[in-house]
Amino acid sequence: MVTSRSGRANARLSGVRFPLWDRRAPLPAPAGGTHHPRVDHALPLGDPTGGADALAWREAVDGRLTYPRVHIDRNVDIRMSDGVVLRATVVRPAELDGVPVERPYPAILNLNPYNRMVVDAIDETTHAAFVGPALTNASKALTGGTVDFSGGLLQGFGINRRLVRSGYVQVIVDVRGTGTSHGVWQILGPREQQDSVEVLAWAREQPWCDGNLGMGGWSYSAINSLQAAGHAPEGLGAVFAIEGSEDIVRDIYITGGLPSVFIPLWLGAVNALKWLYNPRTLLRDTVNGNVFRWLHSRISSPATEISSVVSGVLTGRDPRVNDNPYFTERNPKIESITAPTFLFGGWHDLFGRSTPRMFSHLNLPAGQKQMVVTDGFHFDMGAGFGGTQAPPRIDVLERAWYDRWLKGIENGVERYGPVTIKQQGGGWSAGECFPRPGARTMRLYATPAPSGTAAHTKYDGALAPSRRAAGSRRRRGSTCAASPRPT
C-alpha cells in the first residue's frame, strides 16, 4: 500500500479495476449479453451508454476522491528552445491544508490561445457555491439552446478539479503570442507544434510527473493535441480531443467551399484577449520584468493575421486556401499518432466532417481509438450526455480514458463504442466502424416540396432520389403563383 500524508490508503495502480478511493465490492459484470439491472434501456447496435462499466466510471468521478483539494500555481515559466517563454498554470492534488502532495502522477496538458485569465474565470465561476452548478445546468435555457455545458464540456476545456483530485496533474499553457506567453502567435504553425512537443518533454522531467503524459482539450486545444500526437512525443500515452480538425482550410477557412466569416470574427476575439493581462499575476510579473517582455511581443504583432484574413474574406482571393503549404503544414498528421485517441464531433459542427475522417485515418486498433458524434453544434457538445439512452458525460469518459491508458486501470473503456453516433432525427447507437456495414452513398436532389419535418421554417424543402422525382415533387409541391404567359 502507498499512503498519502493524511494517512489515507491508496490502492496500487496495477490490476485495479475501480477508482482508487473505492473499497466497496465492484458492480457485477453483465452476463449473457444483458445490461446491468440498473441500466433500464435496450438500444440497437451495442450499448452507447457503456452499461455497467459506465456506472463505475461515473462513480469514479462523482463519488469520493483521493484528495480533498487542489493546489494552483499560475506563475510557471517554460522556456522554449528559441528562448521564448511560455506561461503556464499547474494544478496539482493537495491535502486539506492546500499543500500539494509530493507523489508524482500522470500529467495532462492543454495548450490554447484563449488566455488563462478566461480559464481562471470559468473555473472560479463553475466552482462557486450554489451559483456554479446552477449556471452550468441552466446554460442551455439561458442561451436558447446554443450553449449547453451540462454534459461535461467545460471540464474538457479548462481546469478539471475532480480529475486532479483523483490523482492527476493538469498543465494549462498559453500558446506563444497569446495570453501572457511571449512571442508571436503562429496559429497552429510549425513553431507552435514544436512548442507543444517541448512542453511535453518539460512536464515529463518535473518531480510532480510520473513520466506518463496525456493531452486534451476542446476546439483549438484539441487540434493542438492532435498535432503534437502526430509527432509521437516520448511519454504521450493518451489523447482526448473534443471537436478537433484534420483539415484547417476546408473546416475553418472555406467552410462549405466559401470564405468563412467566422475566421475574422474569431481572430479578432483571440487578438483582443491576448492584450489582457491576468490581474492575479500582474504585480509579480511587473516586478520580475515579464510584463515588459510580454508588451514588447504584443507590439511586434498587435493583430496577428487579421489583415490577410479579412482581405481574403472580402475579395474571395486568398491563394493560401488552395492546398498551400501555409495550411497543409498545420494539418495534424493523424496517420502518425500512436497514442490511444478519443475523438468527439458534431454533425453540424464547424469540424463535423473531420471527426469520422480522423477516426478512419488513425492507425490504431478499435478500442485504442474511439469516436463519439452527436447531432449537435460546437457549443452544445455533451448536451444530453449521461442520460439513460445517451453516452456518459464527457468528463466521465475523459477520466476513464486517462485511467486506462495512463494508469493501467482495467476499467473496460477500450470495449466502449468504438463508434458511438447519434442519427440525425433518431437515437444513439454504437457499432464497430463508420460507415456502418452495408451503408452506401446516395445522391439526392433538392426540391421545394414540403418535407413536413421543419414546420418552423419558411421554406421546408425536401430531398428526392432523382432529378425526375425532384421535378415531379417541384410541380406538385410548389406554392408559388404561376407567372403570366406572354401574349
N, C-alpha and C positions, 0 to 999 in steps of 0.2 A: 504493500500500500504506500501511496505517496500522500503526505499530509501537508495541508497549507498551514500558514502561520496561525490561523484562527482555530486550528485543530480539526477542521472538517476533513473527512477522508474522501479522497477521490479515487475511483477505480482506475486501474491501469488501462491504457488505451487499447491494448491488444486483446482481440476477442470480445470486446464489449459490444453488445447489440443495441442497448438503450442508453439514454443520456447518463452522464457521469454522476449526476445527483440522485438518480432514481434507483432506490434499493428495493423496490417492490417487485413482485413477480411479473414477468413480461406478459403482454396480451397474448392469448393463444393465436397461433397462426391459422389462417383459413384452411379448411380441409375439404378435399374433394371438389375444388374449384368454386366453392361457395364463398360469399362475403362473410366477414366477421358479423355476428348478430347485431352489433351496434351500428352497422352501416346499412341503412334502410333504402336500398335502391337496386335496380337491375339495369345495367347500361350495355349498349352494343359495343362490339369490337374491343373488349377488355374493360378495364375499370379506370376512368380518368381521375377518380378520387384518390387512388392509391390504396384503398382498402384498409386493412388492419395495420399495415406498415405506416400509413399516413397518420393514423391515430397516435402512434408513438412519436412520429416526427413533430406533430403539433404539441403533444405533451412536453416534448423536449424544449420547445420554445416558450410555451405559455405556463409551464409548471415551475418547480423550484430550480434555481440556477446555482452554479458552482460558487459564484462570488456575489456579494451584495451590492457592489458599487463599481464605477469605472473611474479611471484617472485620465484626464485630458490634458495633453501638453500641446499648446498651439504655437510654440516658438521653436520649431525644429528646422534647421537649415540642412539642405542636402546639396553638396557641390558637385556639379557635373564635370565631365572630363574637359570641357572647354572653358571652365571657370565660372559659368553662370550658376547662381544659387537659386534652387527651388525651395519654396516654403511649404511646410507640411504640418499636419496635425496628427499626433499619435495618441490613440485611445487604447488603454490597457486595463485589464481587470484589476480591481482593487478591493481591499478589505474595508470594514466598516469605518476605519479611521481615514479612508481616502488614499492611503499609501499603496502604490502599485505593487502587485505581487512580483516576486523575483523569478518565479518559474517561467521558463520560455514557452511560448505557444506558437502555433501557426499564425502567420501574418497575412491579412487580406488587404490588398492595395487597390486604391481607387484614385485615378487621376482625372480631373475635369477642369474646365475653364470658367466655372460659374462662381468663383470667389468663395473661399472657405467662410467668409462672413455670412453668406447666404446659407451655407450648410449649418453653421452655428445657430442662425436664427430659426431654421426649420427644426433643428434638434431641440432647442430650448422651448419652442412653442409646443411641439408634439409631446414633450415630457412635462409640461406644466400640469399641475394637479387639476383635474376636472376639465380644464379648458382644452388640453391637448387631445385626449381621446374623443371629446365632443366634436372638435373641429375635424379630426380625421374621419370620423364616422359620418359627419354631415357634409363632407366635401362635395359629394355628388349633388345633394339637394341645393347647396349654396351656389353652385356653378351651372345649374340647369343640366347636369349630366355630363358636362365637358370634362370635368376632373373628378376622379374617384380614387382616393388613397386608402380605402378600407381594406384592400386586398394585399397590403404589404409593400406597395411600390416605394414609399419613402424610405423604408429600411434598406432597400436595394440601392437607393440613390446616395444617401448620406451616412451619418453615424448610426450604427445599429447597436445600441447599448446591450440589448439582450444577447446578441451574438457574442459580444466582447465578454460579457459576464459569464458566458458558458465556456470560456477558455480559448479566446482568440485575441489577437492584437489587430487593430484596424489602423491603416495609414492612409490619410486623405491628403492629396497633393494638388496644389495649384499648378497647372501646366505652365511651362515657361511663357512669360509675357502676359499672364493673366493673374487675377487675384493679387497677392503680394509677392509672387515669384518674379525674379528679374528676367531680363532678356526680351526678345521679340517673339510674339505669338506666331507659331508656324501653321496652325490649323491642321493638325494631324500629319504634318510633314515628316520627312526622314529624321531630322534632328529631334523632333518631339518623340518619335518612336524610339530613338536611341536613348533619350532621357528615361523612358519607361523601363527599358532593359537595365539601365544603370541604377535606377531607383530600386528595382527588384534585387539587384546584387547588393546594394547598400543595406536594404532591410534584412537580407539573409545573414549579414555579418553582425547585426545588433544583438546584444545579450538577451533581449526580450523575445527573440525569434528562435524557434527550434529548428530552423532550416527549411520548413515547409511553407510554400507561398501559394496564395490564391489571388485571383484578380476578379473584379466585378464592377458593376455599375449599370447605369441607365443611359441610353442615348449616346451622347458623346463619349462618356467614360466606358460604355460597352464597346464602342468602336475601338477606343484606345486599348482596351483589354485584349480584343481580338488581334489588333496589330502586334502588340507585344508578344502574345502567344504564338503568332506566326514566326517569330524569331527563335522559338524554342529555348527560352532562357533557362538556365540551370535552376532547379528547385521549384519551378512553377508546376503545381500539381492539380489545379482546378481553375476553371473559368466559369463565371456565372454572368452572362451577358443579356441584359434586358433591352430589347429593341435596338440592336446594332445594325450595321450595314456592311456590305461587301462591295458595293459599287457607289462611290461617293457622287459621281456625276449623275447617274440615272435615278438614284434615290432622292438626291437633295437639290442639285443644281438645275437639272432639267427634268423635274418630276413629270412623268407622263409625256415627255418629249418636248416640253416648252420651258423656257426660263422660269424659275420659281421665285415668286415674290417673297416666299418665306426666308430665303437666304439673306437678302439685305436687312430685313427686319431682325433676324436672329443675330447677324453680325453686329448690327447696331447695339443690340442689347448686351452682348458679351463685351464689346468695346467700351460701353458705358460702365459695366460692372468692374472692368479692370482698373478704372480710375478711383474706385472706392477702397479706402484703406480700412482694415479691420480695427475699430477703436480699442479692442481688447489688447492689441499688441502695439498700438501706436506709440505710447510713451517709451517703452523699452526699445523699439526699433528706431526711434528718433535718436536716442542716446547712443546706440551702437552703430548708427550710420546706415541702417538698412533702408530707411525711408528715402534718403537721398539717392541711393543706388537704384531704388525702385523708381523714383521720379525721373531719373536720367533715362531708364529703359522706356518709360511711358512716352516721354518727349520724343524719343527716337522713332517711335511708331505709335502715334496718337490714335489712329483709326485704321487698324490693320485690314487690308483688302477691301475696304468699303468702296473706294472709287472704282476699282476694276469690276467689282460685282454689280454695283449699281449701273455702270455703263453697259455691262453685258445684258442686264435685265431690260433696260430701256431701249437698247438698239437691237437686241437679239443677236448680237455678234460678239461672242467670246470664243476665240479659236481653241481655247484650252478644253472645251467640253467635247471635242472630237477625239476622244481617247488620247489626249495629250499626256506626256509623262508627268506633268504637274499633278494630275489626278490619279493616274494609274499607280504611281508610287505611293499614294495614300491609301489604296485599297488593301485591306488585310489579306495576308497570304493564308487563306483558310486551309488549303491542302497541306500546309506545313505544320499545322497545330498538332501537337502530340499530347497535350494535357486534356483530360476529360472536360467536356464543354457542354454547358446547359444554355439553350437559346430560347428567348421569348420574342414573340412578334404579334402583330395585329393585322387582320386582313385589310383594314382601312388606314393603317398607319403609313406615315411617310416612307418607312422602310419595309413595307409589307411584302414586297417581292423578295427581299434579301433573306429572310429567315429560312424558308424552305430551301432556297438555293445554297445557303451556307450549310444547312444540315446535310444536303446531298454531297457537298464537296468535302466535308470532314472525313479524313481517312482514319476513322475510329470505329470500333465495333459498336453495335447497338447497345445501349446501356451506358457506355462511356460518352456517348453523345445523345442529347435529349432535346426535344423541341416541343414547346407549347405555343400554339397560335390561337388567339381569341378573336371573336368577331367585334373588334373594337378599334380604338384610335391610339394616339400617342399618350395622352394624359389620363386615360382610364384603364391603363394596363393593370390587371389584377381585379377589376370590378367583378364582383360575384364569386371570386375565389374563396374557397373554404366552405362553400355551400354543400348541400347533401348530394348534388349531382355535378359538382364542378371540381377542378383541381384544387389541391391545397393552396393556402396563401403563398405569395411569393417569398416572404421571409421564412416560412416553414420549409419550402423546397430548398432555399438557399442554405439554411443551416444543415439540412440533411445531406446536401451535395458536398459541402465542405467537410462535414463529419466523416463521410465515406472516403473521400479521396485525399484528405489532408491528415486525418487522424486514424484512418483504417478501421472505423467502426462499421461493422457489418449490419447496416440498417435497412438493406433491401432497396435503396433508391435506384440502384442500377437496373432493377427489374421494373421500374415505373415506365410508363409510355411504351417505347421511346418517342412515339409521335402522338401527341395529345392535341386535338384540334376541336374547335367549335365550328360546326357547319353554319354558314350564313342562313339565318332564318330557322335553324334547327338546334340540336343539342350537342353536348360534348361526346367525344368518342376517343378511344385510344387504340392504336394499332402499331404494327411493326415498321411501317415505311410510309413514305409520301412521294408521289401519289399512291393511293390505295391500289391494291391488286385489281385489275380489271378496269381501272379508270382510263378514259380516253379523251382526247382533245376534240371539242366540238366547236365549230364556227357558228356564231349566232348573229342575227341581223336585227338592228333596231327598228321598232315600229311604234307609231303613236297610239296604237290601240291600248286602252287601259288594262293594266295587269291586275288591278284590284288589291295590290299589296302596299300601296303608298297613297292612301286617300288624302293625306295631309298636304300633298304636293299639288301644284297647279297642273303639271304635266306628268301623269302617271304612265310612262311608256312601258312597253313590253319587249320581249326578245322572241324572235322566230327562228326556226332551224334552217330556213332557206330564203332566198330573195323573193321567190314566188309567194311563199307564205307571208312574208313581211308585207309585200304589196297587197295581198288579199286582205290582211288584217288592217292595213292602212285605209283601204277603201271602205271596209265595213266599220272600222272604229273611228274614222275621222269625224270630229265635231266642228270642223272649220266650215264656214259658209262657202258655197260654191262660187267661183269667180264668174262674172257675167261673160257670156260668149261675145266675141266681137261680131259686129254685124256689118 
